Amino acid sequence: MRLLRNRGLLRGAALYRQKFSLAKQAGLLPMRQRTIAMLVQQGPETSLFLSGIERELIQAGYTMDLIFMPRHGVKALGDWARINIAPGRYAAWALCSVPRVVQQRAVEARLPALVLGSCFPGIRLPELDVDYRAVCRHATQYLLRLGRRNIVLVTPRRACAGDRLGEQGFKEIIASAPAKKIGTDILYYDYTPASLQPLLDRFLHRRRPPLAFLVAKPAMAMMLVSNLLRRGLNIPDQAAVIARDYDPLFAWHDPPIACYVADMHLFARRSARALLHLAEAGRLDVPLSPLIPRLVCGGTLPHSPRRPGSQKGP
């Protein structure tokens, strides 16, 4: 990343702040009419579709500035957003799985912005995301049809809006199931390896331990499967695992991890088209429909007795 920045091929937030400061001193703040800002949190998940979006933008004659958001607390992040997120700097903004305070800043500044993810309640911005509510509803129903009655949803404590929607879908299916026949819980983790061990100890030493896990975020899914195997559990007979998200490494894991796979090439094309429309028209009049992924049954999930093999998405 440092080499790319030195060669002028990647423009981060610090570099842009330096250019903006010089332009402000000179009394000149040009509108970047052919540049779209991509505001992201640092993480491996974003790399799966950013290159596809940038390719589509370049073909349309635009460039993309990649801005990495700092990992601050809510107050400090709000201060950072007020300084760095302002109208007139870019033709359009893409907000990739950003916290509520950043979404709120985009609303206050009336930016032509697209949330690549889901909006938090009360935030009115165009959004494009995987339908995590539908995914978690489908996954929970699938596990119940397999006869699994003790199901745990594993999800981040500091969640994005899509994580909360997935939790909502999980709760909806559980609420509609016969209460006496199932036992469910939600395991909130801090996204660190150290946070998983004590949580699993508490869950697995119950009188009725979990028979199935639905896991948000690829890294945690791999950590969970490895941890269960290390404890001597047979997967999927004693414990079934479904990853809510996809990672290419799942196919190389032993056993391969069952997961939901969305068409990220389609996601990139739809994102780029929406951003280009925002850049040229300033707004999106038609809501964007979310992506519906498909379930790929790996070695961590027994095949449905009713329908062997891969299962289509919700």
C-alpha positions in Angstrom: 0.0 0.0 0.0 2.9 2.4 0.8 4.5 1.6 -2.5 1.3 2.3 -4.4 0.8 5.6 -2.6 4.4 6.7 -3.3 3.8 6.0 -7.0 0.6 8.0 -7.0 -1.6 5.0 -7.7 -3.5 5.0 -4.4 -4.7 8.1 -2.7 -5.6 7.7 1.0 -7.2 10.1 3.4 -4.0 11.5 4.7 -2.7 12.4 1.2 -6.1 14.0 0.3 -6.1 16.0 3.5 -2.6 17.4 2.6 -3.8 18.4 -0.9 -7.0 19.9 0.5 -5.1 21.9 3.0 -2.8 23.4 0.3 -5.8 24.1 -2.0 -7.6 25.9 0.9 -4.5 28.0 1.6 -4.5 29.0 -2.0 -8.2 29.9 -1.9 -9.0 27.2 -4.5 -11.1 24.2 -3.8 -11.8 22.5 -7.1 -14.8 20.1 -7.5 -13.5 16.7 -8.4 -16.1 16.2 -11.2 -14.7 12.9 -12.4 -13.6 11.3 -9.1 -15.7 9.2 -6.7 -14.6 8.7 -3.1 -14.7 5.2 -1.6 -14.7 5.3 2.2 -13.9 2.0 3.7 -12.9 0.4 7.0 -9.7 -1.5 6.8 -10.5 -5.2 6.4 -10.0 -8.1 3.9 -13.7 -8.4 3.0 -13.6 -5.1 1.0 -11.0 -6.3 -1.5 -13.5 -8.8 -3.0 -15.5 -6.2 -4.9 -13.5 -2.8 -4.8 -11.4 -3.7 -7.8 -14.6 -4.6 -9.8 -16.2 -1.2 -8.9 -13.0 0.7 -9.8 -12.8 -1.1 -13.2 -16.4 -0.1 -14.0 -15.7 3.5 -13.0 -12.6 3.7 -15.1 -14.4 2.4 -18.2 -16.9 5.3 -17.7 -14.1 7.9 -17.5 -14.1 8.3 -13.7 -11.4 7.7 -11.1 -11.7 6.4 -7.6 -10.1 7.7 -4.4 -9.8 5.0 -1.7 -10.1 6.6 1.8 -9.4 4.3 4.8 -11.4 5.3 7.8 -9.5 5.5 11.1 -10.4 3.1 13.9 -11.5 5.7 16.5 -14.2 5.8 19.2 -17.6 7.3 18.3 -16.7 10.9 19.3 -13.3 10.9 17.7 -14.7 9.3 14.5 -17.5 11.9 14.4 -14.8 14.7 14.6 -12.9 13.0 11.8 -16.0 12.7 9.7 -16.9 16.4 10.1 -13.5 17.4 8.9 -13.0 14.9 6.0 -16.5 14.3 4.7 -17.8 17.5 3.1 -19.7 18.5 0.0 -17.9 19.7 -3.1 -14.9 17.5 -2.8 -16.1 14.5 -4.9 -18.7 13.8 -7.6 -20.1 11.1 -5.4 -19.3 9.1 -2.3 -19.5 5.3 -1.6 -19.7 4.5 2.1 -18.7 0.9 2.6 -20.0 -0.7 5.8 -19.4 2.5 7.8 -20.7 3.2 11.3 -23.8 5.2 12.1 -21.9 8.4 12.8 -20.4 8.5 9.3 -23.7 7.7 7.7 -25.3 10.6 9.7 -22.5 13.0 8.6 -23.3 12.2 4.9 -26.9 13.0 5.6 -26.1 16.3 7.3 -23.7 17.3 4.5 -26.3 16.3 1.9 -23.7 14.4 0.0 -24.5 12.4 -3.2 -23.7 9.2 -1.3 -24.4 5.5 -1.7 -24.2 3.1 1.3 -22.5 -0.1 0.2 -24.1 -2.0 3.1 -27.2 -1.3 5.0 -28.4 2.0 6.5 -28.9 2.2 10.3 -32.5 3.0 11.4 -33.4 6.7 10.8 -30.7 7.1 8.1 -32.1 8.0 4.7 -29.5 7.3 2.0 -29.6 5.0 -1.0 -28.2 1.6 -0.1 -27.1 -1.7 -1.7 -26.3 -4.8 0.3 -26.8 -8.5 0.6 -30.1 -9.3 2.2 -28.7 -10.5 5.5 -32.2 -10.7 7.1 -33.3 -13.1 4.4 -30.0 -15.1 4.7 -30.3 -15.6 8.4 -34.0 -16.5 8.1 -33.2 -19.1 5.5 -30.2 -20.5 7.4 -32.2 -20.9 10.6 -35.0 -22.6 8.8 -32.6 -24.9 7.1 -31.0 -25.9 10.4 -34.4 -26.5 11.9 -35.4 -28.7 9.0 -32.3 -30.8 9.6 -33.6 -31.4 13.1 -31.1 -29.1 14.9 -32.8 -27.7 17.9 -30.0 -25.9 19.8 -28.9 -23.1 17.4 -26.5 -20.3 18.2 -26.1 -17.1 16.1 -22.4 -15.9 16.4 -22.3 -12.2 15.5 -20.1 -9.1 16.3 -20.8 -7.0 19.4 -19.9 -3.8 17.5 -22.1 -4.5 14.5 -22.8 -2.9 11.2 -26.5 -2.3 10.2 -26.5 -5.5 8.1 -25.4 -7.5 11.1 -28.4 -6.2 13.1 -30.7 -7.1 10.2 -29.3 -10.6 10.2 -29.9 -10.9 13.9 -33.5 -9.7 13.3 -34.1 -12.5 10.7 -32.7 -15.1 13.1 -35.0 -14.0 15.9 -38.0 -13.9 13.6 -37.7 -17.6 12.6 -37.0 -18.6 16.2 -40.1 -16.7 17.4 -42.3 -18.5 14.9 -41.0 -22.0 15.8 -42.5 -24.2 18.6 -40.8 -22.8 21.7 -40.6 -26.2 23.6 -38.7 -27.9 20.8 -35.8 -25.5 20.4 -33.1 -23.8 22.4 -31.3 -20.8 20.8 -29.0 -18.1 21.9 -26.8 -15.2 20.4 -23.1 -15.2 21.0 -21.7 -11.7 20.7 -17.9 -11.6 20.1 -15.3 -8.9 20.0 -13.7 -10.0 16.7 -10.6 -11.3 18.3 -9.3 -14.9 18.7 -9.0 -14.4 22.5 -12.7 -13.5 22.8 -13.9 -16.8 21.3 -12.4 -19.4 23.7 -14.2 -18.3 27.0 -17.5 -17.8 25.1 -17.4 -21.3 23.6 -16.5 -22.8 27.0 -19.7 -21.3 28.4 -21.9 -22.5 25.6 -20.4 -26.0 25.1 -20.5 -26.9 28.8 -24.3 -26.4 29.1 -26.6 -29.3 29.8 -27.9 -29.0 26.3 -24.9 -27.7 24.2 -25.5 -26.1 20.8 -25.9 -28.5 17.8 -25.6 -25.8 15.2 -23.9 -22.4 14.6 -24.7 -19.6 12.2 -21.6 -17.4 12.1 -21.2 -13.8 10.8 -17.9 -12.8 9.3 -15.5 -15.3 7.5 -12.6 -15.0 9.9 -14.8 -16.0 12.9 -16.3 -18.9 11.0 -12.9 -20.4 10.3 -11.8 -19.8 13.9 -15.0 -21.4 15.2 -14.7 -24.5 13.1 -11.0 -25.0 14.0 -11.9 -24.5 17.7 -14.7 -27.1 17.6 -12.4 -29.6 15.8 -9.7 -29.0 18.4 -12.2 -29.9 21.1 -12.8 -33.2 19.4 -16.3 -32.5 18.1 -17.4 -34.3 15.0 -18.5 -31.8 12.3 -21.2 -31.9 11.0 -22.7 -34.7 13.1 -22.2 -33.2 16.5 -22.1 -29.6 15.5 -23.2 -28.1 12.2 -21.8 -24.7 11.0 -23.1 -22.3 8.4 -21.1 -19.1 7.6 -23.3 -16.2 6.7 -20.6 -14.7 4.5 -18.3 -16.0 1.8 -14.5 -16.3 1.7 -12.5 -18.0 -1.1 -10.5 -19.8 1.7 -13.5 -21.7 2.8 -13.0 -24.2 -0.1 -9.5 -24.9 1.1 -10.6 -25.4 4.7 -10.8 -29.0 6.0 -13.7 -29.6 6.1 -14.9 -27.0 3.6 -17.2 -24.5 5.3 -20.8 -24.2 4.2 -21.6 -20.6 3.4 -23.8 -18.1 1.4 -22.3 -16.9 -1.8 -23.4 -13.7 -3.5 -22.5 -12.6 -7.0 -19.8 -10.0 -6.2 -19.3 -9.2 -9.9 -23.0 -8.3 -10.1 -22.6 -6.3 -6.9 -19.7 -4.4 -8.3 -21.6 -3.6 -11.6 -24.7 -2.4 -9.8 -22.7 -0.4 -7.3 -20.7 1.3 -10.1 -23.9 2.1 -12.1 -25.5 3.6 -9.0 -22.4 5.7 -8.2 -22.2 7.0 -11.8 -25.9 8.0 -11.7 -25.3 9.8 -8.4 -22.2 11.6 -9.8 -24.2 12.8 -12.8 -27.7 13.4 -11.4 -27.0 14.0 -7.8 -29.5 11.5 -6.5 -31.1 8.1 -6.9 -34.9 8.1 -7.3 -35.4 4.3 -7.4 -34.5 2.1 -4.4 -31.9 -0.6 -5.1 -33.0 -4.2 -4.5 -30.6 -6.2 -2.3 -28.6 -9.2 -3.5 -29.9 -12.7 -2.6 -27.0 -15.2 -2.2 -27.2 -19.0 -2.5 -26.3 -21.5 0.1 -23.3 -23.8 -0.8 -23.3 -26.9 1.4 -19.7 -27.7 2.5 -18.4 -30.3 4.8 -19.7 -28.4 7.9 -23.3 -29.0 7.1 -25.2 -32.2 6.5 -27.2 -32.3 3.3 -30.9 -31.8 3.7 -32.8 -35.2 3.7 -35.4 -33.6 1.5 -33.1 -32.0 -1.0 -29.5 -33.3 -1.2 -26.7 -31.1 -2.5 -26.5 -27.4 -2.7 -29.5 -25.3 -1.7 -30.5 -22.2 -3.4 -30.7 -19.0 -1.5 -33.7 -17.6 0.3 
